[in-house]
Amino acid sequence: MDKTVIKIENLFVELDGVSVLENVNLTVNEYDFLGIIGPNGGGKTTLLRVLLDLVKPVRGKIRIMGESLEKNRHLLGYVPQYAVFDRNFPISVEEVVMSARLARKQGRRFSHEDYKIAAAALERMEILPLRSRQMGELSGGERQRVLVARALAAQPRILLLDEPTASVDSRFAAGFYELLQELNREMTLILVSHDISAVSTYVKTLACLNRTLFYENSRELSQEMIEKTYHCPVDLIAHGIPHRVLPPHDGVVGS
């Protein structure tokens, strides 16, 4: 029987008096790789921020590994869409990854075990040789791998990723998604993205979000789900392997 790691029930969120999420219900099972797609402003990033306890819902219930969000927030790791680094600020790759260990230190110095965990995360993301490099010297793809390594150094059970390939080229993105598939053998992944075709190639299940969540615990997207999400008629086109593409329509650009 599948083990539930995230349970969201009847979630409503408002920002500055504006409704952003309405009646969101979602069950995520252990070792799922869930992709969440939807238009800009549809609430995808807000949903991740609610899971990170950075945004408080108006009402609704969230359980992480069967416990309250407040109790088990530490089980979630987060990779932002992008991180702005001052290229002149002297911080190394290793120092960025080690920052994930700070919450556990409570004023104590980093231990040998902390450095070992950080090194393992860097090696997992195939950037261990860059550990002494300054962040300002890295390419966009290298910086994104550092951000994932930082999240892994916190030893999460669930990894949240917000548009992790938005600022990198397609060649890097393909290898990055393959790395995520490897990580999925050890943890649950939730990935927010606009790249519908690529995401649906690699994830296990797909959901559509535009204030309300449409989810059928499947990798397939129905015509009805997409039309309810994007509020327009669309065509689904298959390209050999299971993935779906949205054509441009009224300002919505498909992948």
FITI-161121 format. One record per atom (N, C-alpha, C, O): x negated, y, z negated; residue in three letters. Coordinates in steps of 0.1 Angstrom, whole numbers, plus 5000, padded with zeros to 4 digits. Example, Ala and Ser with C-alpha at 12.3 -4.5 7.8 and 13.67 -1.06 7.14 Angstrom:
2
486849434922ala487749554922ala486849674922ala485849674915ala487249784929ser486349894929ser487150004921ser486650114920ser
***
This chain:
255
499249885000met500050005000met499150135000met498150134993met499550225009asp498750355010asp498850434996asp499850434990asp497650484993lys497550564981lys497750714984lys497050764993lys498750784978thr498950924980thr497951004973thr497750994961thr497251094981val496251184975val496751334974val496351404965val497651364983ile498251504982ile499751484984ile500251414993ile500551544975lys502051544976lys502551684974lys502351754964lys503151744985ile503651874985ile505151864986ile505651804996ile505951934977glu507351924978glu508052064977glu507752134968glu508852084987asn509652214987asn508852334984asn509252414976asn507752354992leu506852464989leu507352594997leu507552585009leu507452704990phe507752834996phe506652934991phe506252934980phe506153005001val505053104998val505453235005val505853245016val505253344997glu505453485002glu504153565000glu503453544990glu503753645010leu502653735009leu503153875011leu503653905022leu502953965002asp503454105003asp504954105006asp505354195014asp505654015000gly507154015002gly507553955015gly508753945018gly506653905023val506953835036val506853685035val505853635029val507853615039ser507853475038ser506853415048ser506853445060ser505953335043val504853275051val505053125053val504853075064val505453055042leu505752915043leu507152885037leu507452945026leu507852805043glu509252775039glu509552625039glu509452555049glu509852575027asn510252445025asn509352345031asn509752255038asn508052355028val507052265033val506952145024val506852145012val507052025031asn506951895024asn505951815032asn505951805044asn505051755024leu503951685030leu503351575021leu503151605009leu503151455026thr502451355019thr501251305027thr501351265038thr500051315020val498851275027val498251155019val498151165007val497951055027asn497450935021asn495950925021asn495350995029asn495350845012glu493950835011glu493350795025glu493850705031glu492250855028tyr491450825041tyr492250865053tyr491850825064tyr493250945052asp493951005064asp492951105070asp492151165062asp493151135082phe492451245089phe493551325096phe493951295107phe494151425089leu495251495093leu494851625100leu494151705095leu495351645112gly495151765120gly496451855119gly497551795121gly496251975116ile497452065115ile497252175126ile496252255126ile498252185135ile498152285146ile499352375145ile500252355137ile499252495152gly500352585151gly499852725156gly498552745157gly500752815158pro500252945164pro499653035153pro499753005141pro498953135157asn498353235148asn499553295139asn500553325144asn499253315126gly500253365117gly501253265113gly502253305106gly501053135116gly502053035113gly501952985099gly502752905094gly500853025092gly500652975078gly499652865076gly499652815064gly498952835086lys497952725084lys496952745073lys496652665064lys496252865075thr495252895065thr495852925051thr495252885041thr497052985051thr497653005038thr497952865031thr497752855019thr498352765038leu498552635032leu497352585026leu497352525015leu496152595033leu494952555027leu494552635014leu494152575004leu494852765015arg494552845003arg495452814991arg495052824980arg496652764994val497552724983val496952594977val496952574965val496452504985leu495852384980leu494652404972leu494252334963leu493952514975leu492752554968leu493052634956leu492152684948leu494352664953asp494852734942asp494352884943asp494252954932asp494252934955leu493853074957leu495153154960leu495153284958leu496253094964val497453164966val498553084958val498652964959val499353154951lys500353094942lys501653094950lys502153194955lys502352974950pro503652964957pro504753034949pro504653044937pro505753074956val506953124950val507653004942val508153024931val507752894949arg508252774942arg507752654950arg507252664961arg507852534943gly507452414949gly506452344940gly506052394930gly506152214943lys505352134935lys504152074943lys504452034955lys502952074938ile501852014944ile501151924935ile500851954923ile500851794939arg500151704931arg498951654939arg498951624951arg497751654932ile496551604938ile496151474931ile495851484919ile496051364938met495751234932met496651204920met496151154910met497851244921gly498851214911gly498951314899gly499751294890gly498051414899glu497951504888glu498251654893glu498351674905glu498351744884ser498551884888ser497451944896ser496251894895ser497752044904leu496652104912leu495652164903leu494452154906leu496052224892glu495052284882glu494152184877glu492952214875glu494552064874lys493751964868lys492751904879lys491551874875lys493251884891asn492351814901asn491951904913asn491551844923asn491952034911arg491452124921arg489952084925arg489552104937arg489152044915his487752014918his487551894928his486451874932his488651824931leu488451704940leu488551754954leu488351674963leu488851884957leu488951934970leu487752014974leu487252104967leu487151984986gly486152064992gly486652155003gly487752115009gly486052265006tyr486552355016tyr485452405026tyr484352445021tyr485752405038val484952455049val485652565056val486652545063val485252695054pro485952805060pro485752815075pro484952745081pro486652895081gln486552915096gln485152965100gln484652925110gln484653065093tyr483353115096tyr482853185083tyr483653215074tyr481553205082ala480953275071ala480053385077ala479253355085ala480253505072val479453615076val478153625067val478253645055val477053605073phe475753615066phe474953735071phe474853755083phe474553815062asp473553925065asp472253855070asp471653795062asp471953875082arg470753815088arg469453855081arg468453785082arg469553965073asn468354015066asn468353965051asn467353995044asn469453905047phe469553865033phe468753735031phe468953635038phe467853735022pro466953615020pro467553505013pro467453495000pro468253415020ile468853295013ile468653175023ile468953185035ile468153075017ser467752955025ser468952865027ser469952875019ser468852765036val469852665038val470052585025val471152565021val468952545019glu469052465006glu469752544995glu470552494988glu469452674994glu470052754984glu471552764986glu472352764976glu472052774998val473452785001val474152654997val475152654991val473552545000val474152414997val474052394982val475052334976val473052434975met472952414961met473952494953met474352464942met474452604960ser475452684953ser476752604950ser477452644941ser476952494957ala478152414954ala477952344941ala478952294935ala476752334935arg476552264923arg476752354910arg476752314899arg476852484913leu476952584902leu478052564892leu477952574880leu479252524898ala480452504889ala480252404879ala480852404868ala479352304881arg479052194872arg477952224862arg477752154852arg477252344864lys476052364856lys476352434842lys475652404832lys477352514842gln477652594830gln476452654823gln476152644811gln475752724832gly474552804827gly473252724826gly472152784824gly473352594829arg472152514828arg471352514842arg471952554852arg470152484841arg469352484854arg469752364862arg470252264858arg469452374875phe469652264884phe468752144880phe467652164877phe469352024881ser468651904878ser468051844890ser468351874902ser467251744888his466751664899his467851594907his467851584919his468951554900glu470051494906glu470851594915glu471351554926glu470851724911asp471551824919asp470751834932asp471451844943asp469451844932tyr468651854944tyr468851734953tyr468851744965tyr468951614946lys469151494954lys470451494961lys470551444973lys471551534954ile472851544961ile472851644972ile473451614983ile472251754970ala472151854981ala471351804993ala471751825005ala470251734991ala469451675001ala470251575009ala470151565021ala471051495002ala471851385008ala472951455017ala473251405028ala473551565013ala474551635021ala473851695033ala474451685044ala472651755032leu471951805044leu471651695053leu471751715066leu471151585048glu470851475057glu472051415064glu472051385076glu473151415057arg474451365063arg474851445075arg475451395084arg474651575073met474951675084met473851695094met473951775103met472751615093glu471651605102glu470951745103glu470451785114glu470751805092ile470051935091ile469051935080ile468652045076ile468651825075leu467651825064leu466451895067leu465851965059leu465951885080pro464651955083pro464852115083pro463852185083pro466052155082leu466352305082leu466452355067leu466752475066leu466152275057arg466452315044arg465752445039arg466252515031arg464552465045ser463852585040ser464052705049ser463552815047ser464852695060arg465052795070arg466052905063arg466852865055arg465953025067gln466853135063gln468153125071gln468153095083gln469253145064met470553135071met470653225083met471253195093met470053345082gly470053435093gly469353395106gly469553455116gly468553285105glu467853235116glu468553125124glu468153085134glu469753085118leu470352965124leu471353005135leu471853115135leu471652905143ser472752925153ser474052905147ser474152865135ser475152945154gly476452925149gly476752785145gly477452755134gly476352685153gly476652545150gly475852495138gly476352425130gly474652545137glu473852505125glu474452565112glu474452495102glu474852685113arg475552745101arg476752665097arg477052655085arg477552625107gln478752555104gln478452415097gln479152375088gln477352355101arg476952225095arg476452255080arg476652175071arg475852375078val475452405064val476652425056val476652375044val477752485061leu478952505053leu479552365049leu480152355039leu479552275059val480052145055val479152075045val479752015036val477852085046ala476952025037ala477252085023ala477152015013ala477452215022arg477752285009arg479052225003arg479052194991arg480052205011ala481252145006ala481051995002ala481551954991ala480251925009leu479951785005leu479151774992leu479251684984leu478251874990ala477451874977ala478351884965ala477851854954ala479551934966ala480451934955ala481151804952ala481851784943ala480851704961gln481251564960gln482851554959gln483351504950gln483451614970pro484951614970pro485551474974pro484851394980pro486751454970arg487551334975arg488351374987arg488751284995arg488651504989ile489451555000ile488751675005ile488351764998ile488551675019leu487851795025leu488851865034leu489451815043leu488951995031leu489852085039leu488952165049leu487952225044leu489252175061leu488452245071leu489352345079leu490352295085leu489052465079asp489752575086asp489052615099asp488152695098asp489552565110glu489052605123glu487452595123glu486852695127glu486952475120pro485452465118pro484652475131pro483452505131pro485352465143thr484652475156thr484952605163thr484752615175thr485652705157ala486152815164ala485052905170ala485252965180ala483852905164ser482752995168ser481552915174ser480452965175ser481852795179val480752715185val481152665199val482352665202val480152625206asp480452575220asp481052435220asp480952365210asp481552395231ser482252265232ser481352145230ser481752045225ser480052165235arg479152055233arg478852025218arg478851915214arg478652135210phe478552115196phe479752055190phe479751975181phe480952105194ala482152065188ala482351915189ala482851855179ala482051855200ala482251715202ala481451635192ala481951545185ala480251665190gly479351605180gly479851625166gly479751535158gly480351745164phe480851785150phe482051695147phe482151645135phe482951685156tyr484151595153tyr483751455151tyr484351385142tyr482751405158glu482251265155glu481651255141glu481851155135glu480951355136leu480551355123leu481651355113leu481551285102leu482751425116leu483851425107leu484551295106leu484951245096leu484551225118gln485151085118gln484250995109gln484850905102gln482951015108glu482150935099glu482450965085glu482550875076glu482651095082leu482951135068leu484351075064leu484551055052leu485151065073asn486551015070asn486550875065asn487550835059asn485450805067arg485350665061arg485250675046arg485550575039arg484850795041glu484550805027glu485550895019glu485650895007glu486250975027met487151075021met488351115030met488251085042met489351175025thr490451225032thr490151365038thr489551445031thr490451385051leu490251515057leu491551575062leu492451515067leu491551705060ile492651785066ile492051905074ile491351985068ile492351905087leu491751995096leu492752085102leu493652035109leu492552215101val493452315107val492652365120val491452395120val493352365131ser492752405144ser493752445154ser494852415154ser493252535164his493952565176his493652475187his494352475197his492552395186asp492052315197asp492852185197asp492452085192asp494052195203ile495052085202ile494451955209ile494551845203ile493951975221ser493451855228ser492351785221ser492351655220ser491351855216ala490151795209ala490651735196ala490251625193ala491451805188val491851765175val492551635176val492351535169val493551625185ser494351505187ser493651385192ser494051275191ser492451415197thr491551295201thr490951235189thr490751105189thr490651305179tyr489851255168tyr490651225155tyr490251135147tyr491751295153val492451285140val493251155140val493451095151val493751115129lys494650995127lys496151035128lys496950965133lys496451155122thr497851195122thr497851345125thr496851415123thr498951395131leu499151535135leu500351595129leu501451535128leu500251725125ala501451805120ala501451935127ala500351985131ala502651995129cys502752125135cys503252215124cys504252185116cys502752335123leu503152435113leu503352565118leu502452625125leu504552625116asn504852755119asn505952795109asn507152795111asn505452835097arg506152865085arg506752735079arg506652705067arg507452655088thr507952525084thr507052415090thr506552435101thr506852305082leu505952195087leu506752085094leu507752045088leu506352045105phe506951935112phe505851825112phe504751835118phe506251715106tyr505251605104tyr506051465105tyr507051445098tyr505551375113glu506151245114glu505151135111glu505351015115glu504051165104asn503051065100asn502550985112asn502550865112asn502251055123ser501850985135ser500851075142ser500651195139ser500051015151arg499151085159arg499851155172arg499251235178arg501051105175glu501751155186glu502551285183glu503051295172glu502551375192leu503351495190leu504551485200leu504451465212leu505751495194ser506951485202ser507251625209ser506751725203ser507951625220gln508351755226gln509051835217gln508851965216gln509951775209glu510751855199glu509951925189glu510152035185glu508851855183met508051905173met507352035178met507252135171met506752025190ile505952135196ile506952255199ile506552365197ile508052225205glu508952335208glu509452405196glu509652525196glu509752335185lys510152395173lys509052475167lys509252585160lys507752435169thr506652505163thr506352635171thr506152745166thr506352625185tyr505952735193tyr507052815199tyr506952915205tyr508352765196his509552845200his509552865215his510052975219his509152765222cys509252775237cys509152635243cys508552545237cys509752615255pro509652485261pro508152465266pro507552555272pro507652345264val506252315268val506252175275val507152095274val505152155282asp504952025288asp503751955280asp502852025276asp503851825278leu502751745272leu502051675283leu502751605291leu500751685283ile499951615294ile498951525288ile498151575279ile498951405291ala497951305286ala496851295295ala496951305308ala495551285290his494351275298his493651145294his492551155288his494151035297gly493450915295gly493450855281gly493950755278gly492850935272ile492950905258ile493950985251ile494251095256ile494550935240pro495651005234pro495351145229pro494751165218pro495751245237his495751375231his496751465239his497251415249his497051575234arg498151655240arg497651795242arg496851855235arg498151855253val497751995257val498952085259val499952045265val498852205253leu499852305255leu499452405266leu498352455265leu500252425276pro499952525286pro500152665281pro500952675272pro499552765287pro499852905283pro501352935285pro501952895295pro501853005275his503253045276his503553165266his503353145254his503953275272asp504253385264asp503253425254asp503553445242asp501953425258gly500853465249gly500353345241gly499353365234gly500953225242val500353115235val499453035245val499952985255val498153035242val497252975251val496952835246val496552805235val497152735256gly496952595253gly495452565254gly494652645259gly495152445248ser493752405249ser493552305260ser492452245262ser
***
